[in-house]
Amino acid sequence: MAPTRMPKARIVMPLPCPARPTSTGPRPKRSSPRSKWPAWLPVVAAAVLTGISFIATPAVAGDADWPQWRGPHRDGHAAPQDVMSQWPEDGPPRKWEFQQAGRGYSSVAVVDDQLFTMGSRAGACFALCVDAKTGETLWETEISRASTDDDYLHGWGGGPRSTPTVDGDQVFVLSDIGVVAALDRSGGDLIWKVDLVEDHGGSIPKWGYSESVLVDDKRIVVTPGGDPFLIAVDRDSGEKVWESSGIDEGAQYVSIIKGTMAGTDFYVTASASGIVAFDADSGELLFRDESTGNRTAVIPTPVLAGDLLYHTSNYGAGNTLLRLKAPDGGGIDAESVYHFDGKTMTNHHGGVVLVDETIYGFSKTDGGTWMAQDLESGEVLWSERVGRNSSGSIAYADGRLYCYNDKDGTVILAEPNREAWSPKGTLTLPKETQLSRDKGAIWAHPVVAGQTLYIRDQDLLFAFDLTE
């Protein structure tokens, strides 16, 4: 079946939720000076020395935007911007509240004061654009029908899980039943859409398609699963232009990243059997590692730092560190540095961030703890139980961690510290969704863009002012 092309989409405009301003009190000053050097500088230096690098595919956007899943470089780091280093007792001031995001776990992308996300309601799955300054609806476009229990298990909540990817004047989205669509950014017009199941032989994963598509120049790279495991379609037409080979497994929940080594560009993701990497030109399987594979769900996005590739997943898998090398005969080899399971980083789906050679994130260890782990040795530096939370998602901005807890709806601002858990403030969701999450929880990841913190709980979106 050829990609569906539509010159003009029907744009549905629900009643906008107006901004709800709150009073702003005095803002706290920095508790201590921060380094003038960005946290990613050691990684860049390592990349120069080793000849391997992470290739970012950011949108044509402003300096403080968050254009895709896990930020400009897919590593959980916000773009450079000055934000509060410590919060007042009741958290940063709220800028606005939005109540029409629909059902789902999609996080947000923010570009040029436009916020993009996905949701479902009334039998439809849609992409949504909101004014990031005011919280008013700009457009809403239906992508596919809404999923049902017949499509995948809804016991942990239904609705889309993918975050839009914004690049130039286009927005690329993936519904939980596998429809990939390209939209015009300014008005939401549907340019084309393809179905990973009907058009490319994929099958809906046990808990729905969840990855966020990767834009690589003129390619949109995504995981239908099966053989081919990965494909790329043309960003302007939706026609398939590339496919992987060597892996025939169902899609998991991992978003793809891109790297390069000794002139070889490669895509890294994971299947149920662990980490897999493919040549971005030929599609051939370059390397694989089974350490973080499991038969239930592999979810977190890998972290690439110089010649080191880190990954973690839940269900007994633990974490692993690989060292990548370019052999004389070409290609890329992956050598295991360590693999740990048990009382170590075992991340479910909240992701991890790397800051100053330290991995920070939420581990399922001991019922759920925030944890710091040394990247190169794998040593657990500390772990901290916070409330009744069993999972948490994380982002990093301007020398601080944003730790979003899944049960109590708190976001804890913390200083990256190899010695101990170091909170610098807490905010609590002003209200929680009235939609049923079933067995699910608050799982949309936090985003920092334009000196603003954005957090979501199903149909509710909140923006908080982080300016000093």
N, C-alpha and C positions, 0 to 999 in steps of 0.2 A: 504494500500500500504506500502510495506517495505521500509526502508530508502534506498536511492540510494547510492551505494558504488562504488567508482572509485579508483583503485590503482594508476592511473597516470592521472593527469589533463592536459589539454591543457593550457599552460601558454602563454598569449599574451604579447608581449613586444613592447610597443609603443616607439617612439623615445624619449630617455631620455631628460629631460630638464636640462641642466647643471647648476651648481651653478653660481650665479651671485654675486660675492663678492663686497662689498663696503668698502670704507676706514673707518678706525676706529680712531676716535679722542680721546682725553683724556676722561676718564670715571669719572663721578661724584662720590664723596665720600658720605658716609652715612650722612644724615642731622642730625641724632640723634641716639644714641645707642638704640638697640632693646633688649627686654627681652631675657635672655638665656633660658627661659622656652618656649616650643612649645605651640601653641595656643590650641592644643587639650588636654593638660594636665588636665585642670579642668574637661573635659568630662570623661577622664579615671578615675579620682578620684571619680567622681559621680557614675560611673559604678561599681567601687569596693564597694562603700558604699551601693548601692541599689541592687546589684546582677543582674543587667541588662546590656547588652552590645551590641554594634554593632559588628557583626562578619565580618571582612574584608576578602575578597577572592582575595588577590593580586596574580599576576603572579610571577613565579620564575624569578626575574628580578633584575636590578641594583638598587642601593639605591636612585637614582633620577629619576626613570622612572614613567610613567603615563600609566599603562597597560590596562585601561578600562575607560568606561564612568565616568566622574567626578572624576577621579584620583584613587589612590590605595585603598581608602576606600569608594568610591562612595559618597563623601561629598563635592566635589569641592576643596579639599585641595591638593596641590602638595606635593610630598615627600620632606623631609627636604633638603635644598640646599641654598647656598649663592648666592643671586642675587642683582642687583642694587636696592637701596632704593629710588633713585630719578633719573629721566631720563634727558639727555641733551635736549635742546630746540626742536630739530627735532626728538626726540625719540631714542631708542636704535639702534645700527647699524644692518643693514640687513645682514644675512648670505647667504641666497639663496632664489630663487623664483622658483616655480614649476607650470607648466601650463596645466598639463594633468590629473587633478583629476576628470574631468567629472562633470556631473550635480548632484546636491544633497546637503543636509544639514548635512551629517555625519561629526562629529568631528574626532579627531585623537587619536590613542593610540601610545605610544612610549615605546619601550623595547629594551635595549641593542643596541642603536643607529640604530634601525629600526623603521620607522614610518608606521602605518597601518591606512587606511581609506577605504571608499567606494565611488563609483560614478557610473554614467551610461552614455553611449554614443552608438551610432550606433546600437540601439536595444538590448543592453545587460547591465545588472547590474553586477558590478565586485567589487572584493576586490583588494586592491592595497597596495604594500609595497615599500617604498622609503627609501633610505639611509638618515638617519636623520642628518648626518654631511655634506653631499654634495648636497642633493636634487636630486639625480639620481635614476631612476626607477630600482628596484631590481626584482620585478615580478608583474604580474597582472593576476587574475584568474576570469573567468566568473562564477557567482553564479546562476543567473536566467535571464530570459528575462527582459528587461526594462519595467517599468509600462507605462500604457496609461491612457487617460481620462476615458476609460471604466472600469478601475480598481478602481479608486478613483478620487476625485476632484483634478485636477491639477491647479486650479486657483491661488494657492499660491506657485506654483512650484512643479516639479516632481523630481524624483531621490530618492536614499536611504537617510534615516534620522538616521539610527542606527550607533553607534560607535562600531568598533570591540572590542572584549574582548580577550586579549592575556594571555594565561596561560601555562607555560612550553613550550613545543615544538608545541603547537597548537594555532590556531587563530579561533575564533568563530564569525560568522557574521549572520545578519538577513537582508534580502532584504525588500524593501517597499511593495512587494506583498506577503511576508510571507514565504520565503524560508530560513530555517536555515541551515547553512553549517559549517563543521569543515574542516580546512585547515592545512596542514603542514607548520609550520612557516618559515622554512628555504627556501623552494622553491615554496610555494603556491599550492602544489598538493592537490587536492580535496580528502578528506578522506571519507566523507559521506554528504548527504544533505536530509532534509525532508521538506515537504510543510505543513505549519500550516493549510491551507485551505483544500487541497485535502486529507491529511493524518490524520488530527486531528480535523476536523469539525469547524475550525475557520472561520471568515469572515474578509475581509480587512476593517479596520476602514475608516472613511470618508476621512481622509487625509493620509492614508497609514500606514502600520506598522512602528513604530518609536522607540520602546524601544531598549535598548542594553542588550543582554542576560547576565544572571548572571551565573558565574561558581561557583558551590558549591561542591568542591571536585570532585567526579566523575560524578556529575550531571550538566546538562545545563538547567537552569530554564528559562521559557519564557511564554508569554501570548498569546495563540491562541484566547482566548475569547470564550464565550458560556459556555457549561457545558461539560468538566471541563474548568474553567476560566484560571487556570495555569496548566502547565505540566512540567515535567522534563524528559529529555532524557539522555541516557548514552553517555558520552563524547567520547567513543571509537567506538560505533556502531550506535548511533542515535536512538536506540530503546527506547520506552517510559518506564520509570521506576517508575513514580510517577505522581499523579494528585491531584488537589484540589477538594473540594466539598463545597456546600453551596452557591455558587454564579453562576448565569447563566446570564451573561451580555456580551455585545460586548467588545472587547479589546479597551482600551484607548491608551495613549501615554507615560505612566509612566514606568520607569525602576525599577525593583524590588530591594529591599535591604533585608539583612538578619540580624536578631538580636537574642539574647537569653535572657531568664529570668527564674530564678529559675530552671534551667535545661531543659527548653523548648525552642527549636530552632523554629524560625518562619520567614516567608517571609511576607514582607509588600509591598503593592502596592496600586493602586487605580482604581476604576471603575467609571462609570458615576455617580454612587450614593455615591461616596466618598471613604475614606480610608477602605481597607480590609486587614486582616492579617490571615495567614493560618499556622497551625502546620506543620513544615517541615518533620515530621515523618508520621503522619496520614493523612495529607491533609485537616483536618477538619478546618472549619472557626472558628477562635479564637475570633476575635472582628471586629467591623466595626464602622465607624463614618461618617455621611452624610454631615458634615459641609462644606467640600470643594468639594463636588460633584456638577456637573452641566451637562446639557444635550447637551452642545456644544463640549467641549474638556477639559479633565483633563490631564495635561502634566507634571508639575514639579515632581522631585523625592523627596520623604519625607526625613526629617532629623531626625535621632535618636541620642539623647544625654542623656546618663544615663537612667533614667526612663521616660524621656520626648520624645514625638514624635510630631514633627512640620510638618505642611503641608500647602501649599497655592496653589490656582489656580485662574484663571481669570473667566470672564463671571458672575460677581456678587458674586462669592463664597467667596473671601477674604482669611482668614487664620485661622488656628486652632492650639491649643496645647492640647495634650492629656497626661495624666499621667497614666503609665502602672503599674498594680499591679498583683501579683500572689496570687489568693485566696487559701484558705486552701484545697479546693477540687480539685486543679489543674487547668491548663489552664492559661489564661491571661485576665484580665479585663482592659478596657480603660475608664478612667474618664475624662470628659471635664474640662480643666482648663479655657479656653476661646475660643470664636469664634468671630472674628470681620470681618465686611465687610464695604464698603464705603471707606472713606479716610484712607486706611491702606494698608498693603502689599497685593497686588493682582497681583501675578506673572503669566505671560503668559506662556513662555517656556524657559526663560533664566536661571532659577534656582536661588537658594539662597545659601549663605554660612553662617555658624555659626562661629563666632570668638569672644572669650571672652564674652560669654553669650549674644551676639548681632547678630541678623539676618541682613545680608546685601544682597540687590538685587534690581532689577528693578521692580517697581510697575506701573500698568496701571493708577493709580490715577492721576487726573489733566492732562491728555493727555500723561503721561509717565514721571516718575521721578525715580532717584536713591534714595534709602530709607534705613534708619537704624531703626530697631525695637528691643526693649528689648524682649528677649526670654520669660522670666518668666511672665512678666506682659502684654505683647502685646502692650505696649505703643510705638507709633511712636516717635522716637527721633529726626529725621529730614528727610526732603525730598528735592531733588535738581533737578530742570529741567535742562537738558543739551542738547542744540541745538534743532533740530527738531526730535529727536529720539522718537520712540514710543515703543521700547522694547530694551532689552540689556541682554547679557549673562555675567556670572561672574566666576572667579576662584580666588583662594587665594594661595600665595606662599611667604614664608619668610617675614612675617609681612606686606604684601601689597596685595591689591585687584586689580584684572585686570578686568576692566569693558569695555566690547566690545559693542559698540553702533550699532544698526541695520540699521540706515539710512545714517549716514555720514561716516561710516567706521573707526571711531576712537576707539582706545583703551586708556582708561585713567587709569594710575597708581594712586591708592589712598591709603592713610593710613587709616586703620580701626580706626574710631574715633566716640565715642558716642555723641560728642558735635556738630559736623558739618562735612559737605562734605570737604575732605582734599586731593585734587589732588596733585600728585608729578611728573606729567609728562604726555605727550600725544604723541601718534604716530597715523598716518593716513595711511590707506592702500595705498601702492605705486600706485596701480591701482585697479579698480573694474572690475568684470567679464563683458564680452560682451554677455554672455548668458542671455536670458530673465528669470527673476525671477517671471514674471507675477505680482501678488499682493504681492509676498513675499519680503523678505529683507535679510540682512546679519544675518543669524541665527545659523551658526555653532559656538559652544562654544570655547573659548580660552583654550589653554593647555600650562602648564609650565613644562618642563622636561629637565633634563640635562643642567640647566642654559640657557635654550632657550625658547622663546615664539613662539608658533605656532598658526597662525590664518588662517582661510580659508574663501574664498568667491567663492562658486561653484567650478569651475575648477581650481581656483588659490589657491595655498598654499604658505605661507611666513614663514620664520624662522628668528627670531631676537635674537641677542646675548645679554644675560642679565648678563654676567660675570662682576664683579666689576673691 
